[in-house]
Amino acid sequence: MIVDALNLDIKAIEIEPDAPLYGDGLGLDSIDVLEISLVISKRYGLQLRADDQDNQSFFSSLSSLTTYIASQRTL
């Protein structure tokens, strides 16, 4: 989903689950995270708020993002 949303030039399998999404890991910036948030919101019906103090934790890695989405889903 991240690869498609951001048109990345890598395969999804190449993303290390525990590597940072920001900086040295996948190299995402705040605009990329906003785009991912929009896709997550549309796909899973989750409301991700820009002012949530836990966003940095949720988006720290693919693994943490996946755990957060799974914990919030009701279906």
C-alpha positions in Angstrom: 0.0 0.0 0.0 2.9 2.4 0.9 4.7 1.6 -2.3 1.6 2.2 -4.5 0.5 5.3 -2.6 3.9 7.0 -2.9 4.9 5.5 -6.3 8.2 4.2 -4.8 10.8 2.6 -7.0 11.1 -0.4 -4.7 9.2 -3.6 -4.1 7.1 -3.9 -1.0 9.1 -7.0 0.1 12.2 -4.8 0.2 10.8 -2.7 3.1 12.2 -3.9 6.4 9.4 -4.1 8.9 11.4 -2.6 11.8 13.4 0.0 9.7 12.5 3.6 10.3 10.1 5.1 7.8 11.7 8.5 8.2 15.3 9.5 7.5 17.8 6.7 6.9 15.2 3.9 6.7 12.7 4.3 3.9 13.4 8.1 3.7 9.8 9.4 4.0 9.0 13.0 4.8 6.0 14.6 6.4 4.2 14.9 3.0 4.6 11.2 2.4 3.2 10.4 5.8 0.2 12.6 5.1 -0.4 10.7 1.8 -0.1 7.3 3.7 -2.5 8.6 6.3 -5.1 9.4 3.6 -4.8 6.0 2.1 -5.1 4.3 5.5 -8.1 6.4 6.3 -9.8 5.5 3.0 -9.0 1.8 3.1 -9.6 1.1 6.8 -11.9 3.9 7.9 -9.4 5.1 10.5 -9.3 8.7 11.4 -5.6 9.7 11.7 -5.2 13.2 13.1 -2.3 15.4 12.3 -2.2 16.7 15.9 -2.1 13.3 17.5 1.0 13.2 19.7 1.4 9.5 19.1 1.8 9.8 15.3 5.6 9.7 15.5 5.3 6.4 17.3 2.7 5.0 14.9 4.8 6.0 11.9 8.2 5.0 13.3 8.3 1.7 11.3 6.1 -0.4 9.1 5.8 -2.9 12.0 4.5 -0.2 14.4 2.1 1.2 11.8 0.7 -2.3 11.1 0.3 -2.9 14.8 -1.6 0.4 15.3 -3.9 -0.3 12.3 -4.7 -3.8 13.6 -5.5 -2.4 17.1 -7.9 0.2 15.7 -9.8 -2.0 13.3 -13.2 -3.2 14.4 -13.9 -5.6 11.5 
